[in-house]
Amino acid sequence: MSTRPATSGPVRTGPSGTVLIRADDVGVRHQGHAGFTPAAVSLTLSAGEVVLLLGPSGCGKSTFALTLNGLVPQSVPAELRGAVVVGPDHLDATTTPVGRLAEHVAMVFQDPDASVVTGSVLDEVCFGPENLLLAPDEILRRAEDALRRVGLWERRDDDPGILSGGGRQRLAVACALAQASPVLVLDEPTANLDPAGIEEFYATLTEVVADGDRAVLLVEHNLDACADLVTRVVALDRRGRVVLDGPARDILAGHADELAELGVWLPTATLAGRRLRDAGVLPPSSPLPLTPGELNALLTGEDADPEPWSETSSAPAAGIAGTPEPDAAPPVVQVDDLVVRRGGHGLTRRRREATGTVVLDRVSLRVRAGELHAVVGVNGAGKSTLLRAIAGVEPPPPGAVRVAGLDPARADLRDLASRVGYVFQNPEHQFVRHTVAEELAHALELRGLDRAGTDARVDDMLGRFGLRTHRAAHPFLLSGGQKRRLSVGTALIGGARILVLDEPTFGQDRERAAELLTLLDDLVAAGTAVVVATHDLQLVAEHATHVLVLAGGRVAAHGPAAQVIASGTLDDAGLRRPPLAEALHGTRWSGVTRLADLPGPDPAGHTEPDATALADPGTAGPPTAGVATLPEPDAARHPNPGARA
Amino acid sequence: MTATSPYARVERPRLLQRANPLAVAAAVAPGIVVAFTAPGPATPCALLVLATLAVAAGVRVPTRHRVLVFAGPVLFTLFASLTLGLWTPADDVAGTPLLLAAGPFEYRLGTWLAGLAISLRLGAVLALALVPGVASTGPDVVRAAVQNLRVPYRIGYTALASFRFVPRFSRELAQIRAAHRVRGTARGRGPLAAIRRGTGYLVPLLAGALRHAERVALAMDARAFGAHPARTERILLPFRGGDIVLVAVTWALIAAALWLPLSVPDVRPA
């Protein structure tokens, strides 16, 4: 490791420091692909380490993780060069059966649903040890120990399906522990979880690694959640070569610029600290913080007289967020006392509604053109139901909702679709045609638009969303980011000025999520009204003009984003304050929720850097209707807020 | 947890729930053949009653399943007897009492009895098939098959894991239908439009299913599934002496039911 440029100190290791896995120049070429991604990763994992593997989207982080227990190339067809050597017996991971390697390496995957194979929590934990042919007594002993460590022993008889997302990922950790493998590989374990689930998961993981007898390799985009836990960081470049390797703090704080350059997301606190240091607020010698708590300590240390939290949470906050209420404009979405019940029984609609449980309880909402309303709340708070009622996906009771002059309860779906576009969580669900161009033309053809007009609008849309070279491709064969853009394009092509998106960032990495939110920013700037449900509160803080907090089907708070975030309702609703707001709590900048609103080296520069950052001069056409043209390659540079400072 | 969970845990199991699942299945299997082939309606009727009594005595049926298990076969038999009888040629039942007449249409006692003769067989088969269905859980059937029938464990436990797909796919299908409705593909009525819609759902559903199956397979591999020629059976389900007795007694009862038609008079006039 001494050959790496970034290794500025000794790698922290556990009590024994035994090397448990060694990867030498590992490159992987998937079947049917031309290049090796990752290209060359060399890495050792020693007992007691928690190694965070960073890199831009598509650099092969997850693929590399799968080589450690032989899934690549044994279960996933691929060509592997280099070597992966596992355990004290120096097993070759390319030839030793995956089942044998499972004794040395355990894995937790992104989708909690995909790892459950049995009918009870206890059976689930026993599944691995049973496969290893251990004695029943030993299996039960391990299962109890593992379940107690993740806090699920009391729920051993439950069906894993009824656990929350966070609970199921804790169960996955227990399963890995029961395998007693000294290496634990976690591949984006929190990507499908809500904020409470993420916190729950990392609290459990922190306890598990405290013993220091294991090595953990973590692939994770949400650095705000895991920065505390990580001892060492390894960063890959876009092609999948190691460029930085060293103690977590040295790399994340000391090489923040290089990481931002790579397109890697940094902890929000680090980004904010960097900005403040460049602006001269923090001294140049000041260490960069990794967690909201550290930034807060730095700032309250600076400020002799921190302002109390309560005073800063009102008026100035709204001003900072820059969202004046355009009272003159009529709302394009108007929801009045919407009540939705579900699961009722009876023969008449009235009877069913009276007996069902209340999903939405007297929800009211006004959205005007040029506003982006984020709907937040824990799972089951009613977010999707509200969005579906607005777009008429599930018709609401008559009279409660008006969208661009129509009542979704009565309007023809075709009329409604031309005024309000709805984007589903999984873009694949809404694709109905066989090429990208047909997919875009679909709504226009249904409305009987002539051929020439349809082609012109499809061309325009393909250009705006960076899909021109994929015109004839099957929508299912696009990359994740392209599918998402196509789904937004199909929702808007009919001329809709209102866009409703249900958790469009779920299961996606921060880079994809930010790309989408930047696209929405541009739409909003061009006068589209956007309503979006999401779990990512820092994204909400950065992009939303308004926030609606739902708790148990009721509106807990609704107003300008900065005010709502500062008010503490998020905590009451079972959510977490976004990392920046938490870091700035009690400092001179209480109430600031967006990085761009902190003093920076270029105070005026934050108004439109997103569009310029995205526009790649090589591929960009002329921007249309205020919407930035996205570059064609999906792996293009993304607007990391860090790049602005 | 849905009412149809294949995993439901049993509190204080009764006789049939303690028995080896294979024994329960083997015990009722000949009954199903007999119900189809027995000469008169009395045998199926007896089998229906026997099966229902066996469940009542030998299985602790969850409250929400009781109507289905106990009333289901009987209600099915009665309903089917009314409709199946309509297929009987009118000449065959001409002499029996008239129950209902509407213009040229006549519904006679013989019509109903002819229907009942068929529906009793179907009802008996239903009742018999319900016995192993409610007495054994999915995991136990797999365990017993792997342990006693030498079914390869890779097949058995993979089948068990695939039960998990059902609720996931039904959720996904609901999402896809809503999405396609919004896209305006749900237009038109009748079977042709329904088929067109259905094929439209197929592509996204299959794409999602394949991806999910692949993930599950990777997760199972990573947990050493298939690492050894055998895996530990934590819960043993041997075929005990009691199981043999259970099978023998049940077969004897079924054989006894075969003799019943000799002592029951035929209602049809000669």
Chai-1 contact restraints between the chains, C-beta under 6 A:
chainA,res_idxA,chainB,res_idxB,connection_type,confidence,min_distance_angstrom,max_distance_angstrom,comment,restraint_id
A,N69,B,A222,contact,1.0,0.0,6.0,A-B,restraint_1
A,L71,B,L218,contact,1.0,0.0,6.0,A-B,restraint_2
A,S75,B,L218,contact,1.0,0.0,6.0,A-B,restraint_3
A,S75,B,D221,contact,1.0,0.0,6.0,A-B,restraint_4
A,V98,B,D221,contact,1.0,0.0,6.0,A-B,restraint_5
A,G99,B,A224,contact,1.0,0.0,6.0,A-B,restraint_6
A,G99,B,G226,contact,1.0,0.0,6.0,A-B,restraint_7
A,G99,B,A227,contact,1.0,0.0,6.0,A-B,restraint_8
A,A102,B,A224,contact,1.0,0.0,6.0,A-B,restraint_9
A,M107,B,A222,contact,1.0,0.0,6.0,A-B,restraint_10
A,F109,B,A219,contact,1.0,0.0,6.0,A-B,restraint_11
A,D111,B,R215,contact,1.0,0.0,6.0,A-B,restraint_12
A,A114,B,R215,contact,1.0,0.0,6.0,A-B,restraint_13
A,A114,B,V216,contact,1.0,0.0,6.0,A-B,restraint_14
A,A114,B,A219,contact,1.0,0.0,6.0,A-B,restraint_15
A,S115,B,A219,contact,1.0,0.0,6.0,A-B,restraint_16
A,V117,B,A161,contact,1.0,0.0,6.0,A-B,restraint_17
A,G119,B,Y7,contact,1.0,0.0,6.0,A-B,restraint_18
A,G119,B,P139,contact,1.0,0.0,6.0,A-B,restraint_19
A,C126,B,R234,contact,1.0,0.0,6.0,A-B,restraint_20
A,G128,B,R223,contact,1.0,0.0,6.0,A-B,restraint_21
A,G128,B,A224,contact,1.0,0.0,6.0,A-B,restraint_22
A,E130,B,R231,contact,1.0,0.0,6.0,A-B,restraint_23
A,E130,B,T232,contact,1.0,0.0,6.0,A-B,restraint_24
A,N131,B,A224,contact,1.0,0.0,6.0,A-B,restraint_25
A,N131,B,F225,contact,1.0,0.0,6.0,A-B,restraint_26
A,N131,B,A227,contact,1.0,0.0,6.0,A-B,restraint_27
A,N131,B,R231,contact,1.0,0.0,6.0,A-B,restraint_28
A,L132,B,A224,contact,1.0,0.0,6.0,A-B,restraint_29
A,L133,B,H228,contact,1.0,0.0,6.0,A-B,restraint_30
A,L133,B,T232,contact,1.0,0.0,6.0,A-B,restraint_31
A,L134,B,T232,contact,1.0,0.0,6.0,A-B,restraint_32
A,P136,B,R234,contact,1.0,0.0,6.0,A-B,restraint_33
A,D159,B,M1,contact,1.0,0.0,6.0,A-B,restraint_34
A,I162,B,M1,contact,1.0,0.0,6.0,A-B,restraint_35
A,V393,B,A178,contact,1.0,0.0,6.0,A-B,restraint_36
A,V393,B,V182,contact,1.0,0.0,6.0,A-B,restraint_37
A,R414,B,G184,contact,1.0,0.0,6.0,A-B,restraint_38
A,Y422,B,V182,contact,1.0,0.0,6.0,A-B,restraint_39
A,F424,B,A179,contact,1.0,0.0,6.0,A-B,restraint_40
A,E428,B,P204,contact,1.0,0.0,6.0,A-B,restraint_41
A,H429,B,Q175,contact,1.0,0.0,6.0,A-B,restraint_42
A,H429,B,I176,contact,1.0,0.0,6.0,A-B,restraint_43
A,H429,B,A179,contact,1.0,0.0,6.0,A-B,restraint_44
A,H429,B,P204,contact,1.0,0.0,6.0,A-B,restraint_45
A,Q430,B,A179,contact,1.0,0.0,6.0,A-B,restraint_46
A,Q430,B,R183,contact,1.0,0.0,6.0,A-B,restraint_47
A,V432,B,H180,contact,1.0,0.0,6.0,A-B,restraint_48
A,V432,B,R183,contact,1.0,0.0,6.0,A-B,restraint_49
A,V432,B,T185,contact,1.0,0.0,6.0,A-B,restraint_50
A,V432,B,G200,contact,1.0,0.0,6.0,A-B,restraint_51
A,L446,B,G184,contact,1.0,0.0,6.0,A-B,restraint_52
A,F476,B,A207,contact,1.0,0.0,6.0,A-B,restraint_53
